[in-house]
Amino acid sequence: MRAWRRALSADRGFTVVEVVGATAVLLIVATGVMGALQFATWSAANSSVRDRAMTIANQHIEQARNLPYDDVGLTSGDPHGVIPPQESVATSGGPVTSYLVTTTVTWVRDPVSRRAKYKSVTIGVSWNQGIQSGRVSVATSIFGKSNLINAGDLLLTLLDRDTAARLSGAVVTATPAGGDVRVVSTDETGEAFFGYLPTGQCAVDVWKDGYLVDTSSLATVTIAADALTELTVIAQRYSQAIVTVLQQGSPVRNAVVRIQGQGPEDTSVHVGRTGDNGTAVFDGLWADTYAVTAVSPDGVSSGTGSLTIDRGNSTGQTTIALRGPSRLIVSVAEPDGTAVANATVEVHGPDSQTANVAGSPGTTDGSGLCAFYPLAAGHYYISVSAPNHESATAETDLAPETTVTVPVSIAEVSLGEVLVTTVRWWWPNPLRGGVPLCIYQPKYSPYTYYDATSWRTSTTDATVLITGLAPGTYWIKPTGGVNGSPVSVIVVAGVRKSVTLRVTN
């Protein structure tokens, strides 16, 4: 019985656990082998892709070397030339069907004169398709002699206004007169270099994200022949101003706030409105001292103040308390003090861009006075005109809650007169009396008239004296069924002019 059991045990085979373990070992070995095979396949394919990319790069290097020296450059860059900064190259028969070619051309400058000496060309070829991605690059130096005449170099250095640090990554555009636009960026030393620019005036623009650039040094840039023209440009990080507007201690919503810089970089007026919290925020400002004016939404209350921004990337704050409206009285009189009634008075403000204020134009009363109320504080412009008087202008400042009387003197215009004699058209031209006349000032042509006044010649001597005429050119013609050509006369102040009017009936 024991011998039978031992024989039975020897013939029993593999257990499930043993089979599973053996299978796992086989899978691990197979996975490793497959991974090695896949890596070998990918490595071979990647090597083929890189070889093709390198071939493309070398081809573009040779194309650049075969160009005329003055054509070795980018279409919109500097050195300026005919090479596009980027282009796509399609291929077939491999895992990658398209390559991106990026070309960089820069000047290599003489260490002593710092002028352009020769050109450095770098060709980068990259690909990104499926799991395939990578990049190769090839560089070379190209020497030659330029055929350009009347050319010079430009070196621009960009500095931070507060720290004097050199700023890299700024976009600099140079547009010479009669030349093509060139664009470069400032390098790590804050310099942007342009070689072989045409001589004469050159428009230069500098932009850097998050910075304001002082353009005063760029107003007039002249490229000198066979020389290096150097520019230093100042930039500053954006700053901010916050103005809070209160009236009787409470925030004022929708108030108009104007701030104006006092420094040389920016003297323009920046306009904003307050929000629900009574504050107006102004971004992108120079470090400066700003004059501040705030006006209530109804335009009748106002206040002034100032704020200072110490440096770039900082914030200046101020609070403006609004005060009540002001009154402007315009007093119009002749030089001897005689009041001028019915004069027309126009007022606009509180700055030169504001239209007529409420109630303008107005008319002076019998005392020569014309009042305007309510007005916000600010600067106002006044113009006055009256019949038979010279026009006049004036300006004034209004503080909050004040009344200002502005005297305006307008001189009476000296008047002239015309003596008209009417005669018959035919010989011997006997006098013709009782002829009705009209006198006009021409508007667009001798036959288009305005401001007509009727007159009639005397039946005894066929004359009429027309008085009270302001200086100017007038036309006189018969009317009331009487025919005759009009005659012109220039009226002079204090002078009597004589004219003869011929009539046909």
PAZATI-799821 format. One record per residue (C-alpha): residue number from 1; x, z, y. Coordinates in steps of 0.05 Angstrom, whole numbers. Each point is the difference from the previous one (the first is absolute). Layout:
N
+-----+--------+--------+--------+
! seq !     xx !     zz !     yy !
+-----+--------+--------+--------+
! NUM !      X !      Z !      Y !
...
+-----+--------+--------+--------+
***
This chain:
505
+-----+--------+--------+--------+
! seq !     xx !     zz !     yy !
+-----+--------+--------+--------+
!   1 !      0 !      0 !      0 !
!   2 !     56 !     16 !     49 !
!   3 !     36 !    -65 !    -16 !
!   4 !    -65 !    -37 !     14 !
!   5 !     -7 !     34 !     68 !
!   6 !     71 !    -16 !     20 !
!   7 !    -10 !    -73 !    -18 !
!   8 !    -65 !     -2 !     40 !
!   9 !     34 !     30 !     61 !
!  10 !     56 !    -51 !     -2 !
!  11 !    -49 !    -58 !      4 !
!  12 !    -44 !     24 !     57 !
!  13 !     30 !    -48 !     58 !
!  14 !      2 !     13 !     77 !
!  15 !    -45 !     48 !     36 !
!  16 !    -39 !    -19 !     63 !
!  17 !     46 !     41 !     44 !
!  18 !     60 !    -37 !    -27 !
!  19 !    -31 !    -68 !     13 !
!  20 !    -19 !     19 !     72 !
!  21 !     70 !     26 !     14 !
!  22 !     32 !    -63 !    -27 !
!  23 !    -47 !    -44 !     42 !
!  24 !     17 !     39 !     63 !
!  25 !     74 !    -10 !    -12 !
!  26 !    -10 !    -74 !    -10 !
!  27 !    -42 !     -5 !     65 !
!  28 !     53 !     36 !     41 !
!  29 !     54 !    -46 !    -26 !
!  30 !    -44 !    -62 !     12 !
!  31 !    -17 !     22 !     72 !
!  32 !     73 !      9 !     16 !
!  33 !     17 !    -68 !    -27 !
!  34 !    -58 !    -33 !     38 !
!  35 !     20 !     35 !     65 !
!  36 !     71 !    -24 !     -9 !
!  37 !    -25 !    -71 !    -13 !
!  38 !    -46 !      3 !     62 !
!  39 !     56 !     27 !     44 !
!  40 !     47 !    -55 !    -24 !
!  41 !    -54 !    -52 !     15 !
!  42 !    -14 !     29 !     70 !
!  43 !     74 !      5 !     15 !
!  44 !     12 !    -72 !    -19 !
!  45 !    -59 !    -23 !     42 !
!  46 !     21 !     42 !     59 !
!  47 !     70 !    -27 !     -4 !
!  48 !    -28 !    -70 !      1 !
!  49 !    -43 !     17 !     61 !
!  50 !     59 !     30 !     37 !
!  51 !     43 !    -61 !    -16 !
!  52 !    -53 !    -46 !     28 !
!  53 !     -7 !     44 !     63 !
!  54 !     75 !     -1 !      9 !
!  55 !      0 !    -76 !     -6 !
!  56 !    -53 !     -5 !     54 !
!  57 !     40 !     47 !     45 !
!  58 !     63 !    -41 !     -8 !
!  59 !    -38 !    -65 !     14 !
!  60 !    -25 !     29 !     66 !
!  61 !     69 !     24 !     18 !
!  62 !     27 !    -70 !    -11 !
!  63 !    -56 !    -30 !     41 !
!  64 !     18 !     47 !     58 !
!  65 !     74 !    -18 !     -5 !
!  66 !    -17 !    -74 !      4 !
!  67 !    -40 !      7 !     65 !
!  68 !     30 !    -16 !     68 !
!  69 !     27 !     65 !     28 !
!  70 !    -51 !      5 !     56 !
!  71 !    -57 !     -8 !    -51 !
!  72 !     23 !     60 !    -41 !
!  73 !    -52 !     52 !     21 !
!  74 !    -72 !     21 !     -7 !
!  75 !    -57 !    -39 !     31 !
!  76 !    -22 !     59 !     43 !
!  77 !     61 !     45 !     -3 !
!  78 !     70 !      4 !     26 !
!  79 !     44 !    -36 !    -18 !
!  80 !    -53 !    -53 !     14 !
!  81 !     -4 !    -58 !    -49 !
!  82 !    -42 !    -37 !    -51 !
!  83 !     -1 !     48 !    -59 !
!  84 !    -68 !     33 !    -14 !
!  85 !      6 !     75 !     -8 !
!  86 !    -42 !     -2 !    -64 !
!  87 !    -22 !    -53 !    -49 !
!  88 !    -29 !     -2 !    -71 !
!  89 !     34 !    -40 !    -55 !
!  90 !    -42 !    -20 !    -61 !
!  91 !     32 !     -9 !    -69 !
!  92 !    -25 !    -15 !    -70 !
!  93 !     20 !     14 !    -71 !
!  94 !     12 !     74 !      7 !
!  95 !    -36 !     67 !      6 !
!  96 !      4 !     -3 !     76 !
!  97 !    -30 !    -61 !     35 !
!  98 !     13 !     18 !     73 !
!  99 !     57 !     31 !     39 !
! 100 !      1 !     25 !     72 !
! 101 !     62 !    -20 !     39 !
! 102 !     17 !     43 !     61 !
! 103 !     55 !    -23 !     47 !
! 104 !     37 !     43 !     50 !
! 105 !     48 !    -30 !     50 !
! 106 !     39 !     45 !     48 !
! 107 !     57 !     -8 !     49 !
! 108 !     67 !     30 !    -16 !
! 109 !     30 !     19 !     68 !
! 110 !     71 !      0 !     24 !
! 111 !     23 !     73 !      3 !
! 112 !     35 !    -10 !     67 !
! 113 !    -46 !    -45 !     40 !
! 114 !    -62 !     21 !    -39 !
! 115 !    -25 !    -71 !      4 !
! 116 !    -26 !    -42 !    -58 !
! 117 !     57 !    -22 !    -46 !
! 118 !    -31 !    -26 !    -65 !
! 119 !    -63 !      6 !    -42 !
! 120 !    -16 !     41 !    -61 !
! 121 !    -54 !    -26 !    -47 !
! 122 !    -34 !     41 !    -53 !
! 123 !    -48 !    -30 !    -51 !
! 124 !    -46 !     47 !    -38 !
! 125 !    -42 !    -25 !    -58 !
! 126 !    -54 !     46 !    -28 !
! 127 !    -55 !     -5 !    -52 !
! 128 !    -59 !     41 !    -21 !
! 129 !    -43 !    -29 !    -55 !
! 130 !    -31 !     41 !    -55 !
! 131 !     52 !     49 !    -26 !
! 132 !     55 !    -43 !     29 !
! 133 !     27 !     23 !     68 !
! 134 !     68 !      2 !     32 !
! 135 !     45 !    -27 !     55 !
! 136 !     68 !    -33 !      7 !
! 137 !     38 !    -17 !     63 !
! 138 !     59 !    -42 !     21 !
! 139 !     38 !      2 !     66 !
! 140 !     50 !    -45 !     34 !
! 141 !     34 !    -10 !     67 !
! 142 !     -6 !    -67 !     37 !
! 143 !     51 !    -20 !     52 !
! 144 !     -6 !    -59 !     48 !
! 145 !      2 !    -24 !     71 !
! 146 !    -63 !     -2 !     42 !
! 147 !    -17 !    -63 !     38 !
! 148 !    -44 !     39 !     48 !
! 149 !     21 !      1 !     73 !
! 150 !    -22 !     44 !     57 !
! 151 !    -14 !     58 !    -47 !
! 152 !     15 !     74 !     -1 !
! 153 !    -13 !     63 !    -40 !
! 154 !    -48 !     58 !     12 !
! 155 !     10 !     72 !    -24 !
! 156 !    -58 !     48 !      9 !
! 157 !      6 !     75 !    -13 !
! 158 !    -63 !     43 !     -7 !
! 159 !      6 !     74 !     16 !
! 160 !    -47 !     58 !     -4 !
! 161 !    -16 !     25 !     70 !
! 162 !      3 !     74 !    -18 !
! 163 !     55 !      3 !    -51 !
! 164 !     42 !    -63 !     15 !
! 165 !     -3 !    -14 !    -75 !
! 166 !      6 !    -73 !    -21 !
! 167 !    -65 !    -26 !    -27 !
! 168 !     -2 !    -46 !    -60 !
! 169 !    -56 !    -43 !    -26 !
! 170 !    -26 !    -24 !     67 !
! 171 !    -23 !    -72 !      4 !
! 172 !     35 !    -39 !     55 !
! 173 !    -24 !    -68 !     22 !
! 174 !     42 !    -47 !     43 !
! 175 !    -30 !    -63 !     30 !
! 176 !     51 !    -39 !     40 !
! 177 !    -24 !    -50 !     51 !
! 178 !     -5 !    -67 !    -36 !
! 179 !     18 !     32 !    -66 !
! 180 !    -34 !     25 !    -64 !
! 181 !    -25 !     70 !    -11 !
! 182 !     48 !     45 !    -38 !
! 183 !    -17 !     66 !    -32 !
! 184 !     48 !     53 !    -27 !
! 185 !     -4 !     75 !    -13 !
! 186 !     46 !     54 !     26 !
! 187 !     48 !     24 !    -53 !
! 188 !     22 !     70 !    -17 !
! 189 !     41 !      2 !     63 !
! 190 !    -60 !    -17 !     43 !
! 191 !     28 !    -69 !     16 !
! 192 !    -34 !    -68 !     -2 !
! 193 !     48 !    -60 !      6 !
! 194 !    -16 !    -72 !     18 !
! 195 !     53 !    -53 !     -4 !
! 196 !      4 !    -67 !     36 !
! 197 !    -60 !      7 !     45 !
! 198 !    -11 !    -54 !     52 !
! 199 !     26 !     22 !     68 !
! 200 !    -48 !     19 !     56 !
! 201 !    -63 !     43 !      1 !
! 202 !    -22 !     31 !    -66 !
! 203 !    -64 !     39 !    -13 !
! 204 !     14 !     62 !    -43 !
! 205 !    -52 !     45 !    -32 !
! 206 !     12 !     64 !    -39 !
! 207 !    -51 !     35 !    -45 !
! 208 !      8 !     61 !    -43 !
! 209 !    -58 !     35 !    -35 !
! 210 !    -17 !     66 !     32 !
! 211 !     43 !    -12 !     62 !
! 212 !     -9 !    -22 !     71 !
! 213 !     54 !    -48 !     27 !
! 214 !     24 !      0 !     72 !
! 215 !     -4 !    -74 !     18 !
! 216 !     33 !      7 !     68 !
! 217 !     67 !    -22 !    -28 !
! 218 !    -33 !    -60 !    -33 !
! 219 !    -32 !    -28 !     64 !
! 220 !     58 !    -48 !     13 !
! 221 !     48 !    -16 !    -57 !
! 222 !     50 !    -55 !     13 !
! 223 !     45 !    -28 !    -56 !
! 224 !     69 !    -16 !     26 !
! 225 !     39 !    -59 !    -29 !
! 226 !     56 !     16 !    -50 !
! 227 !     -9 !     75 !     11 !
! 228 !    -35 !     61 !    -30 !
! 229 !    -59 !     25 !     41 !
! 230 !    -15 !     74 !    -15 !
! 231 !    -65 !     38 !     11 !
! 232 !    -17 !     72 !    -10 !
! 233 !    -75 !     14 !     -9 !
! 234 !    -33 !     68 !      0 !
! 235 !    -58 !     19 !    -45 !
! 236 !    -39 !     64 !     -8 !
! 237 !    -47 !     28 !    -53 !
! 238 !    -74 !     -1 !     18 !
! 239 !    -23 !     61 !     37 !
! 240 !    -70 !     27 !     12 !
! 241 !    -41 !     30 !     57 !
! 242 !    -61 !     44 !     -9 !
! 243 !    -46 !     12 !     60 !
! 244 !    -56 !     51 !     -3 !
! 245 !    -56 !     -6 !     52 !
! 246 !    -42 !     61 !     18 !
! 247 !    -56 !     12 !     49 !
! 248 !    -19 !     73 !     14 !
! 249 !     41 !     18 !    -62 !
! 250 !    -37 !    -46 !    -48 !
! 251 !     28 !    -63 !    -32 !
! 252 !    -24 !    -66 !     31 !
! 253 !    -18 !    -55 !    -49 !
! 254 !     11 !    -73 !     18 !
! 255 !     39 !     14 !     64 !
! 256 !     45 !    -57 !     23 !
! 257 !     73 !     20 !      0 !
! 258 !     56 !    -41 !     33 !
! 259 !     74 !     15 !     -7 !
! 260 !     56 !    -37 !     35 !
! 261 !     74 !      7 !    -13 !
! 262 !     49 !     13 !     57 !
! 263 !     63 !    -25 !    -34 !
! 264 !     28 !    -71 !     -2 !
! 265 !    -19 !    -17 !    -71 !
! 266 !    -76 !     -1 !      9 !
! 267 !    -40 !      9 !     64 !
! 268 !    -64 !    -31 !    -27 !
! 269 !    -65 !     39 !     -2 !
! 270 !    -23 !     24 !    -69 !
! 271 !    -75 !     13 !     -5 !
! 272 !    -37 !     40 !    -52 !
! 273 !    -63 !     41 !    -10 !
! 274 !     -9 !     71 !    -24 !
! 275 !    -33 !     16 !    -67 !
! 276 !    -48 !     55 !    -19 !
! 277 !     55 !     52 !     10 !
! 278 !     14 !    -24 !     70 !
! 279 !     69 !    -28 !    -16 !
! 280 !     29 !    -70 !      8 !
! 281 !     61 !    -20 !    -41 !
! 282 !     50 !    -53 !     22 !
! 283 !     51 !    -26 !    -51 !
! 284 !     60 !    -44 !      6 !
! 285 !     27 !     29 !     65 !
! 286 !     69 !      7 !     31 !
! 287 !     28 !     69 !     14 !
! 288 !    -18 !      6 !     74 !
! 289 !    -40 !     38 !     52 !
! 290 !    -71 !    -28 !      5 !
! 291 !    -50 !      6 !     57 !
! 292 !    -69 !     16 !    -30 !
! 293 !    -69 !    -13 !     28 !
! 294 !    -65 !     18 !    -34 !
! 295 !    -71 !    -20 !     21 !
! 296 !    -66 !     25 !    -28 !
! 297 !    -44 !    -50 !    -38 !
! 298 !    -48 !     -5 !     60 !
! 299 !     60 !    -14 !     46 !
! 300 !    -14 !     55 !     50 !
! 301 !     47 !     56 !    -23 !
! 302 !     75 !     -8 !     -6 !
! 303 !     66 !     35 !     -6 !
! 304 !     74 !    -16 !      2 !
! 305 !     63 !     28 !    -31 !
! 306 !     64 !    -19 !    -36 !
! 307 !     34 !      7 !    -67 !
! 308 !     71 !     -7 !    -24 !
! 309 !     25 !    -28 !    -66 !
! 310 !     71 !     27 !    -10 !
! 311 !     27 !    -48 !    -52 !
! 312 !    -19 !    -52 !    -52 !
! 313 !    -43 !     20 !    -60 !
! 314 !    -30 !     58 !     39 !
! 315 !    -67 !     17 !     33 !
! 316 !    -17 !     18 !     72 !
! 317 !    -64 !     38 !     15 !
! 318 !    -40 !     18 !     62 !
! 319 !    -70 !     24 !     19 !
! 320 !    -40 !    -30 !     58 !
! 321 !    -56 !     40 !     33 !
! 322 !    -53 !    -46 !     31 !
! 323 !    -25 !     14 !     70 !
! 324 !    -62 !    -26 !     36 !
! 325 !     -8 !    -67 !     37 !
! 326 !     25 !    -19 !     69 !
! 327 !    -29 !    -37 !     60 !
! 328 !     30 !    -59 !     38 !
! 329 !    -23 !    -17 !     71 !
! 330 !     24 !    -65 !     31 !
! 331 !     -2 !     -1 !     77 !
! 332 !      3 !    -71 !     29 !
! 333 !     15 !    -10 !     74 !
! 334 !     32 !    -49 !     48 !
! 335 !     69 !     17 !     28 !
! 336 !    -31 !     30 !     62 !
! 337 !    -42 !     48 !    -43 !
! 338 !    -65 !    -38 !      4 !
! 339 !    -38 !     11 !    -66 !
! 340 !    -16 !    -63 !    -39 !
! 341 !    -68 !      0 !    -32 !
! 342 !    -22 !    -44 !    -58 !
! 343 !     71 !     -9 !    -25 !
! 344 !      7 !    -12 !    -75 !
! 345 !     43 !     51 !    -36 !
! 346 !     25 !    -10 !    -72 !
! 347 !     34 !     56 !    -39 !
! 348 !     31 !     -4 !    -69 !
! 349 !     40 !     51 !    -40 !
! 350 !     25 !     48 !    -24 !
! 351 !     53 !    -53 !    -16 !
! 352 !     12 !    -73 !     16 !
! 353 !    -35 !    -23 !    -64 !
! 354 !    -66 !     35 !     13 !
! 355 !    -60 !    -39 !     28 !
! 356 !    -41 !     20 !     60 !
! 357 !    -22 !     73 !     -1 !
! 358 !    -74 !     18 !      0 !
! 359 !    -31 !    -19 !     66 !
! 360 !     53 !    -52 !     17 !
! 361 !     -5 !    -44 !     38 !
! 362 !    -32 !     43 !     54 !
! 363 !    -18 !    -11 !     73 !
! 364 !     20 !     42 !     59 !
! 365 !    -55 !     35 !     41 !
! 366 !     -6 !      2 !     75 !
! 367 !     58 !     48 !      4 !
! 368 !     45 !    -46 !    -40 !
! 369 !     -1 !     46 !    -62 !
! 370 !    -10 !    -16 !    -73 !
! 371 !      3 !     55 !    -54 !
! 372 !     13 !     -4 !    -75 !
! 373 !    -17 !     57 !    -48 !
! 374 !     13 !     23 !    -54 !
! 375 !     71 !    -24 !    -13 !
! 376 !     53 !     23 !    -49 !
! 377 !     68 !     20 !     25 !
! 378 !     51 !    -56 !      4 !
! 379 !     25 !    -58 !     43 !
! 380 !    -52 !    -44 !     34 !
! 381 !      4 !    -68 !     34 !
! 382 !    -44 !    -16 !     61 !
! 383 !    -17 !    -68 !     32 !
! 384 !    -42 !     -9 !     63 !
! 385 !    -31 !    -62 !     31 !
! 386 !    -49 !    -12 !     57 !
! 387 !    -28 !    -60 !     38 !
! 388 !     46 !    -25 !     55 !
! 389 !     53 !     51 !    -20 !
! 390 !     65 !     -4 !    -38 !
! 391 !      0 !     29 !    -71 !
! 392 !     42 !     62 !    -17 !
! 393 !     21 !     40 !    -61 !
! 394 !     20 !     72 !    -13 !
! 395 !     19 !     46 !    -57 !
! 396 !     -8 !     74 !    -11 !
! 397 !      8 !     55 !    -52 !
! 398 !    -57 !     46 !    -18 !
! 399 !     12 !     70 !    -28 !
! 400 !    -55 !     33 !    -42 !
! 401 !    -57 !     32 !     39 !
! 402 !     22 !    -26 !     68 !
! 403 !    -29 !    -42 !     56 !
! 404 !     46 !    -51 !     32 !
! 405 !    -15 !    -42 !     61 !
! 406 !     40 !    -65 !      6 !
! 407 !      1 !    -34 !     69 !
! 408 !      3 !    -76 !     -2 !
! 409 !     12 !    -40 !     63 !
! 410 !    -25 !    -72 !      4 !
! 411 !     12 !    -42 !     62 !
! 412 !    -54 !    -45 !     29 !
! 413 !     16 !    -73 !     -7 !
! 414 !      6 !    -38 !     66 !
! 415 !    -53 !    -54 !      4 !
! 416 !      2 !    -71 !     25 !
! 417 !    -50 !    -50 !     28 !
! 418 !    -14 !    -75 !     -2 !
! 419 !    -30 !    -44 !     55 !
! 420 !    -38 !    -58 !    -32 !
! 421 !    -18 !    -63 !     40 !
! 422 !    -47 !    -51 !    -31 !
! 423 !      4 !    -74 !     19 !
! 424 !    -32 !    -63 !    -27 !
! 425 !     39 !    -40 !    -50 !
! 426 !     -2 !    -67 !     36 !
! 427 !     34 !    -21 !     64 !
! 428 !      0 !     25 !     56 !
! 429 !    -15 !     65 !    -38 !
! 430 !    -50 !     32 !     46 !
! 431 !    -12 !     74 !    -11 !
! 432 !    -56 !     20 !    -47 !
! 433 !    -30 !     69 !     12 !
! 434 !    -48 !     43 !    -41 !
! 435 !     36 !    -16 !    -66 !
! 436 !     -8 !     55 !    -53 !
! 437 !     66 !     19 !    -33 !
! 438 !     25 !     39 !    -60 !
! 439 !     69 !     30 !     -6 !
! 440 !     29 !     16 !    -68 !
! 441 !     62 !     24 !    -35 !
! 442 !     17 !    -46 !    -59 !
! 443 !      3 !     31 !    -69 !
! 444 !     24 !    -55 !    -46 !
! 445 !     -3 !    -64 !     40 !
! 446 !    -20 !    -24 !     71 !
! 447 !    -70 !    -13 !    -27 !
! 448 !    -13 !     67 !    -33 !
! 449 !    -16 !     54 !     51 !
! 450 !    -19 !     73 !      6 !
! 451 !    -15 !     51 !     55 !
! 452 !    -43 !    -48 !     41 !
! 453 !    -21 !     16 !     72 !
! 454 !    -44 !    -46 !     41 !
! 455 !     15 !    -20 !     72 !
! 456 !    -28 !    -52 !     49 !
! 457 !     35 !    -37 !     56 !
! 458 !    -26 !      6 !     71 !
! 459 !    -46 !    -55 !     25 !
! 460 !     36 !     -2 !     66 !
! 461 !     74 !     -8 !    -18 !
! 462 !     -6 !     -9 !    -77 !
! 463 !     47 !     58 !    -13 !
! 464 !     -5 !     66 !    -37 !
! 465 !     50 !     58 !     -3 !
! 466 !      5 !     33 !    -69 !
! 467 !     31 !     69 !      4 !
! 468 !     17 !     58 !    -45 !
! 469 !     37 !    -42 !    -52 !
! 470 !     52 !     32 !    -44 !
! 471 !     65 !    -40 !     -5 !
! 472 !     -2 !    -56 !    -52 !
! 473 !    -20 !    -72 !    -12 !
! 474 !    -71 !    -21 !     16 !
! 475 !    -42 !    -63 !     -5 !
! 476 !    -54 !    -19 !     49 !
! 477 !    -54 !    -53 !    -11 !
! 478 !    -67 !    -21 !     30 !
! 479 !    -63 !     20 !    -36 !
! 480 !    -75 !     -3 !      9 !
! 481 !     -5 !    -74 !    -14 !
! 482 !     58 !    -19 !     45 !
! 483 !     55 !    -40 !    -35 !
! 484 !     74 !      5 !     12 !
! 485 !     65 !     13 !    -37 !
! 486 !     24 !     73 !     -2 !
! 487 !     62 !     20 !     39 !
! 488 !     49 !     56 !    -17 !
! 489 !     31 !     51 !     46 !
! 490 !     50 !     56 !    -11 !
! 491 !    -23 !     63 !     36 !
! 492 !     56 !     44 !     29 !
! 493 !    -11 !     71 !     21 !
! 494 !    -12 !      7 !     75 !
! 495 !      2 !    -75 !     11 !
! 496 !    -56 !    -49 !     20 !
! 497 !      4 !    -66 !    -37 !
! 498 !    -37 !    -64 !     22 !
! 499 !    -26 !    -54 !    -47 !
! 500 !    -42 !    -63 !     10 !
! 501 !    -55 !    -16 !    -50 !
! 502 !    -25 !    -72 !     -3 !
! 503 !    -73 !    -11 !    -20 !
! 504 !    -34 !    -65 !    -18 !
! 505 !    -71 !     13 !     25 !
+-----+--------+--------+--------+
***
